[in-house]
Structures are given as C-alpha cells and as structure tokens.
C-alpha cells in the first residue's frame, strides 16, 4: 500500500539517517517503528491478575487514615499520604501526556 504522510523535516532526516545506518530503506524503517509502537500498545492492554484478599472491609478514607495514624503515628502517615498524592499527580500527568498523543481530531 502506498500513502502520503506529512512528517516534520527534522524527524524525516533523523529517520532517513537511522535507516541508512541500519542498511535498510526508509519504508522498512518506518514499518518496523510502527510495528514496535503497535506491540507496545497491545502489551499495555493486558489484563492484570485479581487476587481475593479475604473478607472485605467497608472502610472509608477517613477511617483508613485514622487506623493508620493509630498504627504508625501521624507523622509517618502524613509523609506516606504526601508521597501518594505526589505519585498520583505524576502518574496522572504521564497519563494525560500519553493520551494527548492518541487524540485524533
């Protein structure tokens, strides 16, 4: 199949040079790059295992924080909560960045 693509000139030059270094055509280089990208998308959609941890606990977030405070002390829980919020924000930013590359207008 033949198609026309609009590619950033700098990206085109880099891809063409990389293909030449590998001794393959630009077409083959782009095909292999697309195959790698499609494989990585497929891998991310794999189902994760689910484990039964026993009886469920009906605890809300406040109850969990109070339980953790009693078990570990407020300073440790506060630090863990701050780290969790930071990690969540980093993951959310990474997810948004990744999703922005998949939005089709």
C-alpha positions as CSV (number, residue, x, y, z in Angstrom):
1,X,0.0,0.0,0.0
2,X,1.2,3.4,-0.8
3,X,0.3,6.6,1.2
4,X,1.4,10.1,1.7
5,X,2.4,11.3,5.2
6,X,3.4,14.8,6.5
7,X,6.4,14.4,8.7
8,X,8.4,17.0,10.5
9,X,11.5,17.7,8.3
10,X,13.9,17.1,11.3
11,X,12.2,13.8,12.1
12,X,12.4,12.8,8.5
13,X,16.1,13.5,8.3
14,X,16.8,11.6,11.5
15,X,14.7,8.6,10.4
16,X,16.4,8.6,7.0
17,X,19.8,8.7,8.5
18,X,18.9,5.9,11.0
19,X,17.6,3.7,8.2
20,X,20.8,4.3,6.2
21,X,23.0,3.4,9.3
22,X,21.0,0.2,9.6
23,X,21.3,-0.5,5.9
24,X,17.5,-0.6,5.3
25,X,15.1,1.5,3.3
26,X,13.2,4.4,5.0
27,X,10.0,2.4,4.2
28,X,11.2,-0.6,6.1
29,X,12.5,1.6,9.0
30,X,9.0,3.2,9.3
31,X,7.3,-0.1,9.1
32,X,9.4,-1.6,11.9
33,X,8.8,1.6,14.0
34,X,5.1,1.3,13.6
35,X,5.2,-2.5,14.5
36,X,7.1,-1.7,17.7
37,X,4.6,1.0,18.6
38,X,1.6,-1.2,18.0
39,X,3.2,-4.0,20.0
40,X,3.7,-1.7,23.0
41,X,0.0,-0.5,22.8
42,X,-1.1,-4.2,22.7
43,X,1.0,-5.0,25.8
44,X,-0.5,-2.2,27.8
45,X,-4.0,-3.6,27.4
46,X,-3.1,-6.9,29.1
47,X,-5.4,-8.0,31.9
48,X,-3.9,-7.9,35.4
49,X,-4.4,-10.7,37.8
50,X,-7.0,-10.3,40.5
51,X,-6.5,-11.7,44.0
52,X,-9.0,-12.3,46.7
53,X,-7.7,-10.9,49.9
54,X,-10.4,-12.5,52.1
55,X,-13.3,-10.7,53.8
56,X,-13.9,-7.2,52.5
57,X,-13.6,-4.3,54.8
58,X,-16.0,-1.4,54.5
59,X,-13.7,1.4,55.5
60,X,-13.8,4.9,54.1
61,X,-10.7,7.0,53.5
62,X,-11.1,8.9,56.9
63,X,-11.3,5.5,58.7
64,X,-8.3,4.2,57.0
65,X,-6.3,7.4,57.9
66,X,-7.4,7.1,61.5
67,X,-6.4,3.4,61.5
68,X,-3.0,4.2,60.0
69,X,-2.5,7.1,62.5
70,X,-3.1,4.7,65.4
71,X,-0.8,2.0,63.9
72,X,2.1,4.1,62.6
73,X,1.8,7.6,64.1
74,X,0.6,10.7,62.4
75,X,4.0,11.9,61.0
76,X,4.6,8.6,59.1
77,X,1.0,8.6,57.7
78,X,1.3,12.2,56.7
79,X,4.5,11.5,54.8
80,X,3.0,8.5,53.2
81,X,-0.1,10.4,52.1
82,X,2.1,13.3,50.7
83,X,4.1,10.7,48.7
84,X,0.9,9.0,47.5
85,X,-0.5,12.4,46.3
86,X,2.7,13.2,44.5
87,X,2.9,9.8,42.9
88,X,-0.7,10.1,41.8
89,X,-0.1,13.5,40.3
90,X,3.0,12.3,38.4
91,X,1.0,9.3,37.1
92,X,-1.9,11.5,36.1
93,X,0.4,13.9,34.2
94,X,2.1,11.0,32.4
95,X,-1.3,9.5,31.5
96,X,-2.5,12.8,30.1
97,X,0.7,13.3,28.1
98,X,0.3,9.8,26.7
99,X,-3.4,10.2,25.9
100,X,-2.7,13.5,24.1
101,X,-0.6,11.6,21.6
102,X,-3.6,9.4,20.8
103,X,-6.3,12.1,20.3
104,X,-7.4,12.2,16.7
105,X,-9.0,15.4,15.6
